[in-house]
Amino acid sequence: MKTIFNIAKTELQVMFYSPVAWLILIIFTFQTGMTFSDSFEGLIRLGVMKIPLNSATINTYAGWGGIFTKVQAYLYLYIPLLTMSIMSRELGSGSIKLLYSSPITNAQIILGKYLSLMIFGLALMGVLAVFAVFGIITIDHVDIPFLLTAMLGLYLLTCAYAAIGLFMSSLTSYNVVAALGTVTILALMGYVKNVGQDIEFVRDITYWLAITGRSGTFVAGIINSENLLYFFVVIALFLGFTIIKLQAGRQKSKWTITFSKYAIVFSVAMLLGYFSSKPYMKIYYDATRTKENTLTKSSLEVMDKLKGGLSIHTYSNMLDASAYTAVPSAYKDDVSRFEKYIRFKPDIKMDYTYYYHKADNPVLERMYAKLSDVQRIDTLKKLNKWNFDIVPYTEISSKVNLEPENYRFVRVLELDNGRKTFLRYFDDQQRLPSEAEITAAIKRMVMKLPVVGFVKGHGERASSGEQDRGYNMVASEKTFRYALINQGFDFTDLTLDKQVPDSIRIMVIAEPKQVLTAAEQKNLDQYIARGGNMVIAGEPGRQAEMNAITGQLGVHFLPGRLVKPGTLQSDLMVMKAGQAAADFSFYLQMMKKMEMVLTMPATAPMAYTKDKGFEVKTVFYTDSIGSWNEVETTNFVDDSVKLNPAAGEVEKSYPTVLALSRKVKGKEQKIIVTGDADWMSNAELGMNRNGVQASNFSLVAGTFFWLSDGEVPIDMRRDPAPDTSISIGEKGWVFFGIFFKWGMPALLIAISLIIWIRRRGR
């Protein structure tokens, strides 16, 4: 051990007496100083504007523009310059023969030199530690475990690069060749994850070999046993290669023996890597304070209820526009989308079926209009070099019915007990399901989730209606991420000519155009009496029909419609989310924070009393000035409106969304009443008005979360990050900004010059 330390000491002296090591350290310090200063100045500006910061630690040091993220991206440029001469110098000068003749083993030589590189790596980390310590001092409630984890990842990456560079340096006496060779190996280790990914056995090895993203998990704040072991194995692998190379030069032996040694070392490394990558072998530690890399509490509660085996069957139509989502070459990336779930249930099974069937794909229709489906798939196979099995849909139709899914990319989640549900692909920028949709799908299988009944038979808004006034988007649109069907709800159409089934937990009555019959009213009354939850949406002109329903609740629809003259159409109500809305639902808190609005075209005024046993809360309401119930005007496009108190028009604030609740048989009954039925219609949810930032779906999510007693949609909230402020201002930052950008590099230049002058003096 003493010999190793002596070699390391000697190597460090040579290293720091040369200009290369100092140049690397100075440039690294300058680059990181500039990066950190740019990032921290953003926090300073937000602090000056009194804007609360969001996870200041992570956003400063990680994130897309954080210092650790950027260091990780350019670290590979420095290490080859450092390692290029560490062995090639010995080979070029002939001093390697002195080492061979000394009583020092090959392992001691290599480990001593590698130890010196590790110590230099600590010097680089020391530069980063200055910025980390500054953050610890200036960021209130800084996340220290996260900082330490990120720096550990960067140090391990440095050590891995150093081991690779040491090996490449042992292969040649030319420094430049060694440096270029190191860069080449690093590039290959980044590219290798794309090699052989459509071959099951090969992809496990090549994907594991890839160094890309390994330190990224550490920078994100999570320690994964697979990635941790990866660095140790890669370091040991290349150090082993270097020792074998040194032995081959020191003691001549058959090339077959030398090759066998390389093969054994490589095989052992691959074996360790193979087993360490298995889900049941992985251990995780999330160092972030808010557990950003772990499933939310709601998801963990669902996973605790998941008993038995879970299989995820993926069906990919290769004639659909989503064909490339999960091709065999992207298998590893696709599996990683479920890693947070596999972490807590490593026995999840995943299988893939590739088929073809005519789908809604305008590109193929335009390009291959005259070809049949069979001809199209044959053409695509040749064009894209698809070597995997693609079967006609008829071969799998007996196992799964994909016609209701329009033959789009879809997954079927299945439990051992036979319960199944779909997990879909969506028509938005994100495309793939997020944690909220995945957990909702699993929860649907392990719990009895709310069934929403949409009342029909009186001209109500239909759950399957695709017209502007319909509710297809909010209820059953499978391509829309936030539709009830994709958020864990089941729904059905409902008529009131018979007793409401016990399975219905939420009833939606939207703008009935006819008064209920006596029998229908009786069935509705029974549902309300037993404590059923409801959404009741009215419209101007339907006051009689609505009052027959809401009278027993203490809510009364008034004559006329609400108006507020301005730049928009006078009967379009645009309401900000106030404190009452924020108190009602956390979904509306963000709406309030972002100053987004709820839009309601054609809204009936409402009044309420509290003598029916309900607690009534006004969630949204109109402005008290400039708004009134217009009873005279009927043409709101061409005619102007004018307040006329003599006609019964009253200027005041009117409620537009009411939340009613009471205790029934030990359970809280919840009812939402709105003066408008368009607020969650297809047209309004898809409307984009100039200058109006509407967020109607925030109210949809908040409403159904409240009515389902918090079961669905999945509550994705985490504990708020406390690091929302900094303790340094603009004046204090002036000094540190200059110091980080120019002072630290200048200090290192001064130290290097002092050492150089002293060495020349000796």
N, C-alpha and C positions, 0 to 999 in steps of 0.2 A: 504493500500500500504506500509505503514511504517513497518507493521508486516512482510510482505513478504520480505522486504529488510533486516530486522533484522534476519529472519530465514536464508536467503541467506548468510549474513555476518557470522553467527555462523557456518553454514555448510562449508564455505570457510576456516574458521580458523581450523576446524577439518580436512578438506581435506589437507591443506598445512602443518599441523603439523604432518601428517602421511607420512611415506616413500613412499606409493604407488603412490600418486599424483606426487611427485617429480621424482620417478623412471619412470613413464609414460612420463613425460615432457622431462626428460634427454634422454631416449631411442628414443623418437620421434625426438628430436633435432639432435641426432647423425645420425639417419637413413636418415632424410631429408637432413642433411648437406652432407653426403656421396653422396646421389643421385644428389643433385644440383652441387656438385663439379665435379662429373663425366661428367655431362651434359655441364657445363660451360667450362670445360677444352677442350672439343671438339671445342667450339667457339674460344678459345685462339689459338689452333693449326691451325685452318683455317685462323685466323687473321695473324699469323706469316707467313703463306704461301701466304699471300696477295690474298686469295680466297674470293670473295664477299659472304656474308652470305645470306641465303634465309629465310625471315620471322624469324629473330633471336628470337623475343619474343615468338611466338607460338612454335617454335621448341625447345626452352629451357624450357618452362613452361608447354606446352601441348605436342602434338605429342605422338608417342609410347614410347619415353624414357624421356618425360618431368617430372619435379618434381611434378606438380599438378596431372598428370595422375597416377603416382606411389603412391602418398599419398592417392588418392581416392581408390586405390586398397587395401591398408593395414590399412586404418583408422579403420575398424571394429575390429581390434585386440586390440586397445587401449581402446575404450569406455566401453566395458563390464567390464574391470578391474577397471575402474573409478566408474561405477555405481553399482557394485555388492553389495556394503555395504551401500549405501546411505539410503535405507529403511530397509534392512535386519538387519543392526546394531541396529536399534530401536526395531525391533521385537525380536531379540535375547537377548538383554540386558534388555528388559522390559520397556525401557524408552518411548515406544509408549504409555503406559498407562498415563504417565505424559502429553503427548501431547493431549491425549483424554480428560483429566480432565482440561486442560487449555482452556481459552476463545478464542481459535484459531480455525477457520473453517478448514475443510478438504482441501478445495481449497487453502487456505493460506499456509498450510503445504506443499502441493505438489508444488505449484507455487514457494514458497521460495526455496525449495530444487532444483527445476528445474532451477531457476535463477542462483544458484551457479554453476550448470553444464554448463549453457550457458556462464558464465564468464570464467570458465576453458576452454571452447571451444575457447573463445577469446584469451586465453593464447597460445593455440596451433596455432591459426591463426596468433598470434603475431610472432611466430617463422617463419612461412611462409612469413610474411610481411617483415622480415629482408632480405630474399632472393629476394623478389619482389622489395624492395627499392634499393638493390644492382643492380638489373637489370635496374631499372629506371635511376640510375646514370651512369651505364657503357655502356648500349646498346643505340646507337644513334637512335633517333626517336622511342623510345620504345612505344609499344601500351598499354598505361595505362588503358583505359576502358576494354580492354580484361583481364588484370591482375585482376582488381577489380571484374569483372564478374566471373572469375574462382574461386577467393577466396570466393565470396558470395556463390557459389555452394558448395564448400567444407565446409563452415560454416553451411549451412542449412543441409547438410548431417550429420555433427557432432551433430547438435541439434536433428535431427530425431533419430539418434542412441541413444542419451542420453534419449530421451523420452521413447523409447522402453526399454532401460536398467532400467530406473526408475520404470516402471511398473513391469518388471520381478523381481526387487529387493523387490517390495511390496508383492510378492506372497510367499516368503520363508524367513526364518531366517538364511539360510545357504548361505554364500557369494559365494562359489564355484558353488552351484546350480544356483544362480541368474546369475552368469557370463555365465555358460554353457547354461542356458535358453535364455539369450540374444543372444548368438551366434546362437543358434538353430532358434530363431525367424527371425534373419537377414538372415539365410540361406534359410528359408522357403519363406521369402519375395523376395528372389532372384529367387527361383525355381517356385513360384506360377504363373509366366507368361506363363509357359508351361502347366498349368492345364486347361482342358476344352476348349482348343483353337478351337476345331472343333464344339463347340456348341455356336451359335451366341450370346445368352444372357450372358452365363457364361464368355465367353472370354473377353467381355468388362470390367467385374468386375475384373477378375483375372489378366488381363494384366495391368489394372490401378494400382492394389495393388502392383505390382512388384516395388521394389526400385532400381533394376539394371538399370544402365544407366541414372538415373534421374539427378545426378550431372554431368554426362558426357557432357550433353549439355551445362552446364555452363562452364565447363573446355574447351569446344570447342569454347566458346565465344558468345553463344546465350542464351538469356533469353526467355523462353517459358512460357506463363501464366499457361499452364497445369502443367508443372513441378514445377513452383514456388508455385502454389496453392497446389500441391501434398504434399510438405514438410509441409506447414502450416496445412493441413488437417490431415496428419499422426501424427504430433506433438500433435495436439488437440485431436485426437483419443486416443492415448495412455495416455495422461495426463487425459483425461476423464475416461478411464478405471481405472487408478490409484486412482482417486478421488472416484469412485464407490467402488473400493476394500476397500479403507480406511473407507468409510461410512458403508460398510457391517461389518467391524470389530468393528466399534465404536458403531453402533446401529443395534442390531439384527433385521432382517426382513426376510420375506419369500424368499426362493430362486427364486421363480417365479418373484418376484418384482425386485430382483437384476439382474436376467437374462434379464428382460424386459428393464432395464436401459442400460445394455450392448448392447442389440439389437437395441435400439433407437439411441444410440451414433454411433454404427456401420452403421446403415441404413442411418443416416444423412450424415456421411462421404462418404459412397458409392454413395449417390445421388449427392453430390457435385462433387465427382470424375467423375461420369458418364457424367454430363453436361459439366464439364470443359474440357473433352476430345473430345467433339464434335468440328469438324473443324471450324464451324462458331463462336465458343466461344473463340478460341485461339487468343492470341496476341503475337507478336514476336518482339524482339529487338536484332539485330545483333551488338554486341559490337566490332567486329573486324574492324580494319581500312579499310581493303579491302573487307569487306562483304563476307567472305569466306563461310558463312552458308546460303547465299541468292543466288537466281538465278542470273546469269550474266546479264549484261545490255542487251545483245542480246535476252536472253530468256524473260526478262521482257517486252521488246518491242513486242515480239510475244504474250505474255499473254495479253497485252493491246488490241491487235487486236482480241482476242478471245471473241466473243459475243455469248450469248445463252448458252445452256447446253452442257456439254461434258461428254460422257460416255466412260469408258474403259472396253471393253469386253475381258476377258481372256479365251483362249481356250487351255486346257491342255490335251494332248494325254497321257493317263496313260500307254500306251505301248511304249512310246518314252523314250529315255534316260534322257530327261529333266522333267520327270513326277513329281519329288519332288519339282520343283521350286516354285509352289504356291498351295500346298495342303491346305485344310481348317485349319489344325493345324498351318500353317505358314501365316495365313491371315493377322494378324497385322503387321508382318515383311514385308510382300509384300506391304501393303498399305503405310508403312513408306517410301518405295522407291520413292513414289510420293509426299512426304510431302512438299517439296519445292514448288511444283505446287499447291497442295491443300491449302497451305498458302495464295496464291493469288487468288485461285478460290475454295472456300470451298464447292461448290455445285457439284464438280466432283463426278460422280456415278461410282462405280466399281462393276462388277458382274463376276462370274466365271462359266464356263461350263467344266465339266470333261467328256471326251469321250474316246472311244478306237477305234483304227484302226491300221492295220499293219504299222509299221514304221521302219526306219533304226536303229535297235537296236541290234548290234552283241551279246550283253550279253544274251538277251532273246532268240535269235536264237540259241545260243549255249546251254543254259540251258533247254529250252523247245522246242526243234526242232520239236517234233512230236505233239505238242499241237496246236489246232486252236486258233484264236484270242479270242473267247469266253472262252475257257478253260484257256488260259493264264491270262485273266483278273480275272477270278474266283479264280485262284491260287494266284495271287498277292493280291487280296482282303483279302483272308484268311491269307496270310503270313504277310501282313503289317497292318492288322486289319483296313482296310478302310471301314468306316461306312457311307460314303457319296455317293450320286448318281453318277454313271458312266454310261453314255448312249452310245449306238453304234453310230458311226458317221452318219449313215443313218438318224437318228432323227434330226440332226442339219444341214445336207447338204443343205437343202432348204434355210436356213438362211445365211450360210456362206460357201464359197468354199475354203477349206483348202488344196486341192490337189496341187495347185501351190506352197504352202508352205511346201510341203513334209510331211504334218501332224505333223510338229514340234510344240513345244510350241510357241504360238504367241498371241499378243494382237491386237484387232481392236479398234482404236480410232474413235469415231463417234460423230459428231455434231448433234444438233437438226434439222439442215437443211438437214440432210441426207448424208453429205460429210463424207467419211471414208478413213482411211489409216491403213496400218499394222505397228506394232512396234514389232521387232523381237528379238529373242534369238540368240546369236552369238557363233561361235566355237573358242573362245579364253579364256584366263584365267579369264577375268572379266565376261564373259557370258552375263550378263544382260545389257540392254541399259543404257548408261550414259546420262547426261543432254544434250549433243550434239545431240544424236539420238532422244531423247524424244522431244526436242524442234523442231528438223527438221521435225518430224512427225506432230506435231501440226501446224507448219508453212506451211506445205504442204496443210493443210485443210483451212487455213485462208488467204493464199496468192497464187497468181499464180507464181509458181517457175519455174526456167529455165528448158526447155526441150532440152536435148542433142541428136542431130541426128548423128548417126554413118553411114557414107556413105558406101554403098556396091555395088557390081556389077562389080568390077574390080580386085577382089582378095584381097581387103583390109582386115585388121585385123577386125574380127567380134566381136561385143559386146557380143555375146553369145558363142563365141568360147572357148572351154575348153582345147584345145591343148596348148602347151607351148607358142606359138606365139599369142594366142587369148587374148581378152580383157575381158573375163568373170569376172575375179576377180575385176577389177577396175570398171566395169559397173554394172553387174547384179547379182553377187554372193550374195545371200540373207543371207548366214551364215557369210559373211565377213563384219565386222563392218564398214569399211571405203569405201565400195563399194558405187558408186554414188547413187544407189537406196536407200541406208540406210542413206544417208546424205542430203536428201531432193530433189534430182534431179529426174526428170522423163527422160526417154530416149526411143528412137525409132530407128529402122533401116531406112535408107533413100537412095533413088535412085535419081540420078540427071537427069533422063530422062524426068522429069517434074519439074515445078517451085517449089522451096523450100517453104514449108508452113511458114506462118508468125509466127506460134507457135514455130518454131525452133530458139532458141536464141544462141545455141552453136553447131557448126558443127565440127565433128572429121573426118579427112581424114588420114588414116594410111596406108602407103606403097601401093598405087595403083600399080598394075602390068601392067596396060594398060593405054594408053593415052585416055583422055576423048574425046568423040565425039564432034562435033561442037555444037550440041544441048545441050549436058551436060555441056560443057564449058560455054555456054551462060547462062544457069541457075545458074551455080556457080558464074559467073561474076555478075549477078544480085543480088545474095545474098551478095557478097562482097560489091557491090556498095551501097546497102541499109544499110550497116553498121553492118552486121552480124559478130559475134565473132566466132573464129575458133581455132582448134588445127590441125596443119599440121605436120605429122611425116613422115620423109623420111627414106631411107635405101641406103647403097652402092649398085650400080647396077641399081638403079631406078632414076638416075639423070634426064633422059629425061622426064619421066613421072612427076617428081616433078617440074622441071623447067617450064613445061607448066602451072602448077598451081601457082607457087610462083613468076614467072617473073613479073607479074603486081604489086607485093608487093615490089619489089626491092631486093628480096632474090634469090640467085643463088647457086645451088648445084654443087660443083666442082667434077672433076673426082677423082677416087680412094677412099680410106677409111683411116680414121685416125688411126695411130698406135703410140704406145709408148713402146718400148722393155723394159722388166724388169722381175720381178719374175712371173707376171701374163701373160696370153696370150697377145700377142703384140697388138691385135686389140680391147682389152677391155679397154675402156676409164674410168678411175677412177678420178673423179673431186671433189675437195673440194668446199664447199659453201663459196664463198668469200663475200666481202662487197656488190658487185653488187647483189648477190642472196639475201642477208639479206635485202637490200633496196627494192627489188622486192616484198617480202612477209614475213610477220611475221612467217609463217610456216618454212621458211628457216633460220630465225634468230636462232631458237633453234638448227637447223641442224648445223649451223656454230659454235654455242657455244659448242656443243657436239663433234665437229670435225668429223662429219659423212660425207659421200660422196654420190655422184650420180654415178651410174654405167651405162654405155652404151656399150653393145657389138656390134661391127660392125656399126660404125658411119661414115656417109658421111660428108666430109668437106663442109663448107658453106662460102659464102661471101655475102655482102649486100651493097646496096647504099641507100641514103636517098632522092633520087630524085622522089620518088613516093608519097610523101606527108605523109609518116609515120615517126613517131619518133621511132627509133630502139634502144633497150637496150639489151646488151649481159648479159644474166643471168648466164650461165655457159660456160666455155671455157677450152680448153686444156692448158697444160703448154707450155710456149714459147721455152723451151729447152727440147730436147729429143722427141718432137712430130712432126709428119709431115704427109702429105697426100701420102700414099703408092699407087703407080699406077702399080707396076710390080708384086708383090707377090700376088698369089691367094689362096695358101694353108697356112693358118695362124696357123695350128696345127703342121705340120711337118717341114715346111720351116722357115728359119729365115729371118727377114727383115733387109734391109740396105738402108740408105739414099742415093739417087742417084739424085742430082740436075739436071744432064743432062737429066733425064727423066721427068723433071718438078716437082719433089718432093721438097717441100719447108718446111724447119724446122721453124715453128713459132707457135704462139697461134692461134687456130681456134675456132670460136664460135660453140657451140653445142646446145645451147638453146637461141633463140631470142624471145624477147617480142616486138611486133609492136603495135603502137596505133596511132589513128588520130581522129579528130572530123568529124562526119558525121551527118548532120541534127540536130545539137545540142547535139548529144550523142557521147560518146567515143567508138570507135570501137577498139576491142582488139584481137590480133592474136598471138598465140604461134607457132613458127616453130622450130622443132628439127631435127637434122641430123640422128636420130635413132628412130625406132618405137618400139624397144624391151624394152625400159626403163620402160614402164608401162604395159608390157605383163605379163601373168600369171607366166611364168617361172622366169622372172627377179624380180618380186615383192616377189616371194617365195624363191629366191636364197639365200643361205647362204655360202659365200666364206670364207675360213680361213683367218683371219687377215683383212678382209674388212668389215667395219661397214657401210653398205649401208642404205640409207634412201630415196629411190626413192619415197616413198609415200608422203614424205614432199613436193616434187615438184608436185605430183598429186593434193594434197589438195590445195597448193598455186596457181597452175594453174587454177583450176576450181573455186576457191574463187575469183580470179581476173577476170575471164571471166564472172562470174555471178554477177559482180559488188558488191561483198561482201554479197550477200544474203545467199548463202550456199557454203560449209559447215558452220555451226553455229560458229560464232566467240566467242570462250570461254575465251577470255582474260579478266583479271581483271586489275585494276590499280596496278602497281607494289608496293610491300611492301617497304617502305623506310628504315626499320630497317635492314640494310645490313652490318653493321659494329659495332665494339665495341671500346671503348676508353681506354681500359686497356690492357697492354701487359704482357709478361711472368713474368717480374720482379715484377710488381705490384700484379699479381695473386698469387705469392708464399706466401705472407702474408695472403691474404684472403682465399686461399685454405686451409692453416693450421688452420686458425681461424674458418672456417665453419665446418671442419671435427672434430677438437679437441678443439678449443678455446671456442666455444659456449657451448658444453656439459660440459666442465671443469668449465666454469663460473656458470652454473646452479648447478653443484655439490657443488661448493663453497658456493653459496647462501643457498642451502638446509642445508649444514653443519652448517653455521652460525645460521640459524633459529633453528636448532635442539639443538645446544649448548646453545643458549640463553633460549630456553624453558626448558632445563634441569637445567639451573642456577636458573630459577624462581621456 
